[in-house]
Amino acid sequence: MERSLLQRIEAFLKESAMPPTVFGRAAVRDPRLVSDLRGGREPGARLKNRVEHFMNKWRAERMSDRAETEAAA
């Protein structure tokens, strides 16, 4: 079964150690996003896509930074 958007965000917040308000502001310019989702807000397809894109981009940049650091060592 596929995890909900909120479950994927919660996992990302743990992985990144990013505060929920910072995440919401960076991902979709809404610092209350995570709080609202926790409270039952139902995201639309466009919002889901923007959030997923942000998380994927963040992870890709992190992996790129790691590769550069390892190559320089």
Helices and strands as residue ranges (DSSP letters): H 5-16, H 20-28, H 33-38, H 45-72
